[in-house]
Amino acid sequence: MPSPEKLTIAQVSPHRRSTRKPVNEFVAQLSEELAGRGHKVVRIGSGEPVKRPLTARQYDIVHVHEPFAPSVSAAALRHSLALNVATFHAPQERVLSTQVARPLVEVFFGRIDARTVTSEATGTLLDRYFPASYELVEPTGGGRDWAAVADSFEAVYRRVLARRHDPDGDPKLRRRLASRPLIEVDLHMHTDHSKDCATPVEVLLQTARDRGLGAIAVTDHNEVSGALAAREIAAGMDGPKVIVGEEVKTAEQGEVIGLFLEEKIPKGLSMAETIAAIRAQGGLVYVPHPFDRFHSVPDYEHLLDIVEEVDMLEVFNPRVMLTAFNEEAVRFAGKYRIIPAAGSDSHVAQGLGSVRQRIHDFDGPAEFLEAMRDADITRKHKNLVYVQTLKFLQTTGRPKAAKRRVANAKPARGGRPRRPVSARGGSGKS
């Protein structure tokens, strides 16, 4: 039986290491026990640099203790690119964190992948202000020693690490795909089969072709009719390959996209039921615009519930209002080793292809997923206000007006003419 993998772990205390505090004693004893088992343990305390040591090397786990703001532990959550385990010790209420700075604290707590407490009282208090699942890891005493405490935390670490995706995929299949030509793909767009879009299917296809896209995923809201129509029309023209998709609104957990579908999935199901329906059709699960609080998105806790089921995570969406939302998606995809993807989320033809990925040509979901492991994501500047205004004019135009047809709808020009991409490079990987 192979020996357990040795881990690289950062232990972060909110106090200076020279200060005699119960939390410091806990961190010191736990670190010593873990290091004695062969793990690489780095301790960080108040007054010490945080960003540089956390980004200079690759950690498996960043373990933060009492990560309330402001503190070095909260700063560690801000800079960590690893999986984060938090331990809450004291059962006293912290007025600054639970009342004054609660919205800020919630943002940083949203980066915690496993929450532990050292007493039931602490768990009860935390759950009142920051509802989540808190696992009790009892400290020493009553016959329990530091070896037992380290055993408990090792189990937490390995359970969290086991949720990461396999980064290797199918190397044999990828080697076969490497001989295929490179194409550019936009994975998120809408037609007039979505209630908030007025772009005809024919216009979408012609624009995609003129802008050099070799494949597109048509992902109308709660509908596949537009995507099916696009696939049929594209088959009779020199147009891009069409992936049939649907952006499905779940009951209470935000939206999720199914790719490579054949039938419509009803809205209003739970996230688990929606994913099951995607899988039943042999489709792929693609989470769009995660962490964008201006969209209907699954929150961090819901993403953790389904992390093993997510095939791809949208790490760049040009319609996201704040760059920080895209950056949070990059962080989440990286630490769980989820395949990153991007889409223009175009609701008007002018936005199509503003973000794309360059991949080897594919046939079917299995080849597509492997091709995406080596994707280069590129972004082309589009004025967000401009495309949002166009969407408003085309779908609303005046207060309470119904969606209107675009008069004399024509393909949007721009971008380079379609031609085969013979080599990678110079693509500005996102």
C-alpha angles and dihedrals in degrees: 000000000000117000116252116272114263112238136213107226134180115206111200124194124188090222135069110268091236091058118099102231130144090239091053091050090050093050093046095050094044092048092050092050093048093047089051088060092057100263119138105240125188118189122208125186139176114297093030127106112270111177098049099050092043094051100034093073138024114258127194093203135015106198111197123191121209093350096191118143129283098036142096088258091058089047089053090057089051094054103029117114092182135080108287128220118187129199121196115199116169119067093208120113115248107213095194093054100036098041117014102031099024097123091052092045090051090056092055094040085056088072093060113109098187128018123204134179132197095218138028090236091058091049092051092050094047094047090055093061103022107028112209142112112292119191117210114232106179119216125230122299137084092059094314114124135188091268088062091047090051090048089056094049093044087056090051092048094049093045091055093044091051089065092066115107122249103262094200101063111170108336092179092057092045091054089055091049091052090077092057122095119264118250134181120240136194111199106189127050143125140225132197087279084080114078092229097049133071101186111124116228092242092053091049092052095046091048091049090050094047091049093055100252114156094191138012135189112220106207111176120180111272092335139090099185093095092049092048090049090049092052092050094048093044090055089064098046139051088264137132125284109265125221110201109229143160132205102218125200109218124207100262108338104076131248132323130183124226116203128198094027131156102186135045117260113215119241122237098053121125117267090253092051092048092051090048089053091051091049091048088064093047090252134149126246114233120178111210128209095349117193092018101133091195091064131059098265138157109257122233094269092052091048089053089053091058103027094119091053098052112102096181136009122208104237096173128038116163092208092063108113098215125045089216090070092059091044090054089053091052089051094049094047091048098052094045092040092234116163107260119227139171141205138182092232083214117190092171128044091241091068097051115121095008085132123025143156127232111222140154114272114269144192116214134346098295094054091041093054092050091046089053091059089072097037123141109214114211130186129207117198115253123170105246093205090051097052093040090052091050089051091051094048093047098045103029114006094171135022114294093356120147121245108283131211114248108245113238091355111205135177114275111246126219139086125070124307116268114270135148115276105230101181142018122235138094090048100123100234112227 
